[in-house]
Amino acid sequence: MSSKSILAFSLLISSFLIYGQEEKARRITEVLCSDSLYGRGYVKNGVNKAAHFLKDEFQKAGLQPYFKNNSYFQTFSMDVNTFPGTVKVKVGKEMLQPGVDYLVDATSGAFEGKLDLIAIDTSVLTKKYPIDSIIAQVIDGEKSGFFIDITGMTPKAAYKAVYTFNTLAINIGPVVYATDQKFTWSVGRKQLKHPILHIKSSKIDENVQLEVQIEAEFVKNFESKNVVGYLPAKKRSNKAETIVFTAHYDHLGGMGTAPETYFPGANDNASGTAMLISMADYFIENPSEYNILFIAFAGEEAGLVGSRYFVENTHLDLSKIKFLLNLDIMGSGEDGITAVNGRIHKKAFKLLQKINTKKQYLSQVKPRGETQNSDHYHFHIADVPSFFIYTMGPNKNYHDVYDTYEELSFDAYDNIVKLLVEFIERI
C-alpha cells in the first residue's frame, strides 16, 4: 500500500471515529443529567457519584490513572451551603413549585413559619436618608421580614437593588423579592442568618402572607474529587510537551428533596464532560506526539475550586503545557463557538479560525478576551496558553431546572470534535 493510500485510509478511520462520538456523548450526558446524580452537587452526594462514573468511563476508554497508587482522583475539600430536606413556600392557599415559581437563594439560612412582610419601594435604596424606621419594624417584631418588588427592572438594576438591600437588611430578617427576572441558581459557600426568596411576581404581592419551610445545612470540609486521566506520547520522552483537555463535571445539585428541584446541568456542563471523553477516545486511537491530560474538575460552580487546587498542588511542570482547551456548554452550536482568550493568543486563534474557514465546520469561531468564569483561568494566570471554548445557539437554559438533556440539540458536536482535533494536531 502506498504512503498516500495509508494516509487516506488513516483519515477515513479517523473520520469514522469522530462521526461516532455523538451517540456516546449523548449516553454520557444523559447519565450525568439523571436524577440518580441529583444535579451533581452536594445533596445526596451527587457530585461524588458522578466522579466515580467518570472514573469508570476514563478507565473503559483506556486512559491511565494520573496519580500515585493507581488513582484517577485528586481529593480536596470546601465549605458549602446545602438544602437537603424540606423546601416549601406557600403563598395564600397555593403551594409554589420550587425552581419554577421561586428560588431559595443559595446562601439562605433555615426558616420555618409564616412571613408577614413590610413592603419597601426600591426608590428608597437610592435616596440619601436612612431606612432605619422601616427596618425597625422588623427588629421590633411588628413585621417578620421585607418585601421588595423588582419587577420590570433591567437585570443590571435588579442585581444592584438586591445586592444593596441584602447588604443593609439580611442580618435583620428574611427578604422576599417579587421578580420577573430569569431564575438563575448558584452554589452557596456561606450561610446567612435568614432566608432570601425570589418569587415570580405573578405569584405574589405585598399583601399576601407566606408560609415557608426551608431546611438548610452548612457543610464544612465537603470532600470532592477532580478526575484525571493520562495518555503518554507515542514516543515517550522527557522532552515531550503536554496538551491538556479540561471540563467541569459538577453542577448545582438540588434544592430540597422533591425530584423536580434538582438542576440537571445538561449543557452546563454534562455536554462538555462528554466531549472530554470524546477527545480521549480519539487520541487513544490516534496517538499523539504530546502527552495528554484529561481533567474533569469538581468545584467549578463553587468558584473554580477544583481547578485552583490542581494548579496549586500538581507535580506537572506547567511550563511544559503546549496548550489547554477547556470545554464548557457543548450541547448546541447552531451559532458557532466562542474562544475565550482568543484575543490573547492571537496566533493560536488565527489557526483555529483558519481551519474552520477552510473546512466550514461551524458558522463562526468568535474571539473573546480574558475571563475568570471557568476552569481555564487558574492555568491562564500561571502563563499556560489556553482557550475556554463554549457553543452559541438558541438554548438559553443556564443554571435553571430547564437545562435538561432533552433540550440539547448536539447540533455541532461532531464538527467541534473535528475542529479541535485538527487544531491540536497542527498547534
C-alpha positions in Angstrom: 0.0 0.0 0.0 1.4 3.4 -1.0 2.0 6.1 1.6 -0.8 8.2 0.1 -3.2 5.2 0.4 -2.1 4.7 4.0 -2.7 8.4 4.8 -6.1 8.3 3.1 -7.1 5.1 5.0 -5.9 6.7 8.3 -8.0 9.8 7.6 -11.0 7.7 6.7 -10.7 5.7 10.0 -10.3 9.0 12.0 -13.3 10.5 10.3 -15.4 7.4 11.2 -14.3 7.6 14.8 -15.2 11.2 15.1 -18.6 10.8 13.5 -19.4 8.1 16.0 -18.8 10.4 19.0 -22.2 12.0 19.3 -24.0 8.8 20.1 -21.6 8.0 23.0 -21.7 11.6 24.1 -25.5 11.5 24.3 -25.3 8.5 26.5 -22.8 10.0 28.9 -24.7 13.3 29.0 -28.0 11.6 29.8 -26.4 9.7 32.7 -24.8 12.8 34.1 -28.2 14.6 34.0 -30.1 11.8 35.6 -32.0 12.1 38.9 -29.7 9.4 40.3 -26.9 12.0 40.3 -29.2 14.8 41.6 -27.6 17.6 39.7 -24.0 16.6 40.5 -24.0 18.7 43.6 -23.8 18.4 47.4 -27.1 16.8 48.3 -27.3 13.0 48.1 -23.6 13.1 47.3 -24.4 13.6 43.6 -21.1 15.1 42.7 -19.0 12.2 44.0 -21.3 9.6 42.4 -20.6 11.4 39.2 -16.9 11.3 39.9 -16.9 7.5 40.1 -19.0 7.2 37.0 -16.4 9.3 35.1 -13.5 7.3 36.6 -15.1 4.2 35.1 -15.5 5.9 31.7 -11.9 7.1 31.7 -10.8 3.5 32.5 -13.0 2.0 29.8 -11.7 4.5 27.3 -8.1 3.4 28.0 -6.8 6.4 29.9 -4.2 5.7 32.6 -4.7 6.9 36.2 -2.6 10.1 36.7 -1.9 9.9 40.4 0.1 7.6 42.6 -1.4 4.4 44.0 -3.1 3.9 40.6 -5.7 6.6 41.2 -7.7 8.8 39.0 -8.8 11.0 41.9 -7.4 14.2 43.4 -9.4 14.9 46.6 -10.0 18.4 48.0 -12.5 19.9 50.4 -14.6 23.1 50.7 -17.4 24.6 52.7 -20.8 24.6 51.1 -24.4 25.5 51.9 -27.0 22.8 51.1 -30.7 22.2 51.2 -31.0 18.5 52.0 -34.5 18.5 53.5 -37.9 20.1 53.1 -38.1 23.3 51.0 -41.7 24.6 50.8 -43.2 28.0 50.0 -47.0 28.6 50.3 -48.5 31.9 49.1 -52.1 32.2 50.3 -53.6 28.8 49.5 -51.2 27.9 46.7 -48.1 25.7 47.2 -45.5 27.0 44.9 -43.2 24.9 42.7 -39.5 25.3 43.5 -37.3 26.2 40.6 -40.3 27.3 38.6 -42.2 29.7 40.8 -39.4 30.6 43.2 -35.8 30.1 44.2 -34.3 30.0 47.6 -31.0 31.9 47.5 -28.0 29.6 47.6 -26.7 31.3 50.8 -30.0 31.2 52.6 -30.4 30.1 56.2 -33.1 27.8 57.6 -36.6 29.1 58.4 -39.9 27.7 59.4 -43.1 29.7 59.9 -45.2 32.5 58.5 -43.9 35.6 56.9 -45.7 38.9 57.4 -43.7 41.3 55.3 -43.2 45.0 55.1 -43.0 46.4 51.6 -40.1 48.6 50.6 -40.1 50.7 47.5 -36.8 50.3 45.6 -36.5 54.1 45.2 -35.8 54.2 49.0 -32.5 52.5 48.2 -31.3 55.4 46.1 -32.2 58.2 48.5 -29.8 59.7 50.9 -31.9 59.4 54.1 -31.7 56.1 56.0 -34.4 53.5 56.1 -34.0 52.8 59.8 -37.6 53.4 60.6 -38.6 50.7 58.1 -36.0 48.2 59.4 -37.1 49.0 63.0 -40.5 47.4 62.3 -38.8 44.1 61.7 -36.3 44.5 64.6 -39.3 45.3 66.9 -41.3 42.3 65.7 -44.1 44.3 64.1 -43.2 42.6 60.8 -41.3 39.4 60.2 -39.4 40.3 57.0 -39.1 42.5 54.0 -40.8 42.6 50.6 -39.3 44.3 47.5 -40.8 44.2 44.1 -38.0 44.4 41.4 -40.4 43.6 38.5 -39.6 45.5 35.3 -36.0 46.3 36.2 -33.2 45.6 33.9 -31.0 42.7 35.0 -28.2 45.1 36.0 -30.5 47.3 38.0 -32.2 44.3 39.7 -28.9 42.9 40.7 -27.8 46.2 42.2 -31.1 46.6 44.1 -30.8 43.0 45.5 -27.1 43.5 46.4 -27.8 46.8 48.1 -30.7 45.7 50.2 -29.2 42.4 51.2 -26.2 44.3 52.5 -28.5 46.5 54.5 -31.0 44.1 55.9 -30.2 40.4 55.6 -28.9 40.2 59.2 -32.1 41.6 60.4 -34.8 39.4 58.8 -35.9 37.3 55.8 -36.1 39.1 52.4 -38.6 38.3 49.7 -38.2 39.6 46.1 -41.0 39.7 43.6 -39.4 39.4 40.2 -39.8 38.8 36.5 -36.1 38.0 36.1 -35.0 34.6 34.7 -34.2 32.3 37.7 -30.5 31.6 37.9 -29.2 29.5 40.8 -25.7 29.0 42.2 -23.7 27.3 44.9 -23.5 29.0 48.3 -20.2 29.0 50.1 -21.6 30.6 53.2 -24.9 30.5 55.1 -26.7 33.6 56.1 -28.8 34.0 59.3 -32.0 34.4 57.4 -33.5 33.2 54.1 -33.7 35.1 50.8 -36.5 34.2 48.4 -37.0 35.2 44.8 -40.7 34.6 43.8 -42.3 35.1 40.4 -44.2 38.4 40.6 -47.2 36.7 39.1 -47.4 34.6 42.2 -47.1 37.2 45.0 -47.9 40.7 46.1 -47.1 42.7 49.2 -50.4 41.9 50.9 -50.1 38.1 50.8 -48.9 36.1 53.8 -46.3 33.4 53.2 -45.8 30.1 54.9 -42.2 29.0 54.5 -40.2 25.9 55.5 -36.5 25.8 54.5 -34.1 23.2 55.8 -30.6 24.4 55.3 -27.4 22.7 56.3 -24.0 24.3 56.1 -21.4 21.6 55.5 -17.8 22.3 56.4 -15.0 20.5 54.5 -17.2 18.7 52.0 -14.9 16.4 50.0 -15.0 16.5 46.2 -12.7 14.9 43.6 -11.0 16.0 40.4 -10.9 13.1 38.0 -7.7 12.9 35.9 -6.7 10.5 33.2 -3.4 10.4 31.3 -2.2 9.4 27.8 1.5 9.3 27.2 3.1 10.5 23.9 3.5 7.8 21.3 7.3 8.3 21.6 7.9 8.5 25.3 10.4 11.2 26.1 11.2 13.6 28.9 11.1 16.3 26.3 7.6 15.7 25.2 5.2 18.6 25.8 1.7 18.2 27.2 -1.7 19.0 25.9 -4.5 19.4 28.5 -8.2 19.0 27.9 -10.5 20.1 30.8 -14.2 20.3 31.6 -16.0 20.7 34.9 -18.5 17.9 35.7 -20.0 19.4 38.8 -23.2 21.4 38.8 -25.6 22.9 41.4 -27.2 19.9 42.9 -30.7 20.1 44.4 -32.9 22.4 46.4 -34.9 20.3 48.8 -35.9 16.6 48.5 -38.6 16.8 45.8 -37.4 15.4 42.5 -38.3 18.5 40.5 -35.9 20.7 42.5 -32.7 19.3 41.1 -30.7 21.2 38.4 -29.7 18.7 35.7 -26.9 20.8 34.2 -27.1 19.2 30.7 -25.5 21.9 28.7 -23.5 23.2 31.7 -21.6 21.0 31.8 -22.6 17.4 31.2 -22.1 18.1 27.5 -18.5 19.4 27.9 -17.7 16.5 30.1 -18.9 14.1 27.4 -16.7 15.9 24.9 -13.7 15.4 27.2 -14.2 11.7 26.8 -14.7 12.1 23.0 -11.3 13.7 22.9 -9.9 10.8 24.9 -11.4 8.3 22.5 -9.9 10.0 19.5 -6.4 10.3 20.9 -6.3 6.8 22.2 -7.0 5.5 18.7 -4.7 8.2 17.2 -1.6 8.5 19.5 -0.1 12.0 19.6 3.5 13.3 19.8 2.2 15.1 23.0 1.5 13.7 26.5 -2.2 14.4 27.0 -4.1 15.0 30.3 -7.8 14.8 30.5 -9.2 16.6 33.7 -12.8 16.6 34.8 -13.0 19.2 37.5 -15.3 19.4 40.5 -16.0 22.7 42.4 -16.2 24.9 39.3 -19.7 26.1 40.1 -18.5 26.9 43.7 -15.8 29.3 42.4 -13.3 27.3 40.3 -12.2 25.5 43.5 -11.1 22.2 41.9 -9.0 23.8 39.1 -7.3 26.1 41.5 -6.5 23.2 43.8 -5.0 21.3 40.9 -2.8 24.2 39.7 -1.5 24.8 43.2 -1.0 21.1 44.0 0.3 19.4 40.9 3.7 17.9 40.1 3.1 18.7 36.4 5.6 21.3 35.1 3.1 23.9 33.8 5.7 25.4 31.6 5.7 22.2 29.5 2.0 22.6 28.6 1.8 23.3 24.9 -1.9 24.3 25.1 -5.0 23.8 27.2 -8.6 23.5 25.9 -11.3 24.0 28.4 -14.7 22.7 27.2 -18.0 24.0 28.5 -21.5 24.2 27.2 -21.0 21.9 24.2 -24.6 20.8 23.7 -25.7 23.3 20.9 -23.5 25.2 18.5 -26.1 26.4 15.9 -24.4 29.8 16.1 -20.8 28.6 16.3 -18.4 28.8 19.2 -16.6 31.4 21.3 -12.9 31.1 22.3 -12.2 33.0 25.5 -8.5 34.2 25.3 -8.8 34.3 21.5 -7.8 37.9 21.7 -4.8 37.0 23.9 -3.4 34.1 22.0 -3.8 35.6 18.6 -1.6 33.2 16.6 -3.4 30.1 18.0 -6.8 31.7 17.4 -5.9 32.5 13.9 -5.1 28.8 13.3 -8.4 27.8 14.9 -10.3 30.2 12.7 -8.3 29.2 9.6 -9.1 25.5 10.0 -12.8 26.4 10.4 -12.9 28.7 7.4 -11.3 26.0 5.2 -13.4 23.1 6.4 -16.6 25.0 7.2 -17.2 23.1 10.4 -19.1 25.9 12.2 -21.0 29.0 11.3 -18.4 31.1 13.2 -15.5 31.0 15.5 -15.6 34.1 17.7 -12.8 35.5 19.8 -13.2 36.9 23.3 -10.8 38.4 25.8 -9.8 37.3 29.3 -12.5 36.0 31.7 -12.5 34.4 35.2 -15.6 32.3 34.6 -14.3 28.8 34.0 -11.5 26.4 34.8 -9.0 27.7 32.3 -8.5 30.7 34.4 -6.0 29.5 37.1 -3.9 27.9 34.3 -4.1 31.2 32.3 -2.8 33.3 35.2 0.0 30.7 35.6 1.0 31.5 32.0 -0.4 28.4 30.4 -1.6 29.1 26.8 -5.3 28.3 27.0 -8.7 28.7 25.3 -12.1 28.3 27.1 -14.5 27.2 24.3 -18.2 27.2 24.5 -21.0 26.9 22.0 -23.6 29.6 21.0 -27.1 28.8 20.0 -30.8 29.2 20.8 -30.6 27.1 24.0 -30.5 29.8 26.8 -31.2 27.4 29.7 -28.5 28.2 32.2 -28.3 27.4 35.9 -32.0 26.6 36.0 -34.3 23.5 36.1 -34.8 23.6 32.4 -31.2 22.8 31.4 -32.1 19.2 30.7 -30.8 16.5 28.3 -34.0 16.8 26.2 -33.2 20.5 25.4 -29.9 19.7 23.8 -29.5 19.7 20.1 -25.9 18.5 19.8 -26.2 20.4 16.5 -22.4 21.0 16.0 -21.0 18.3 18.3 -19.2 16.1 15.7 -17.9 19.2 13.9 -16.5 20.7 17.1 -14.7 17.5 17.8 -13.1 17.5 14.3 -12.2 21.2 14.6 -10.5 20.8 18.0 -8.7 17.6 17.0 -7.2 19.3 13.9 -6.3 22.3 15.9 -4.3 20.2 18.4 -2.7 18.2 15.6 -1.5 21.4 14.0 -0.7 23.6 17.0 
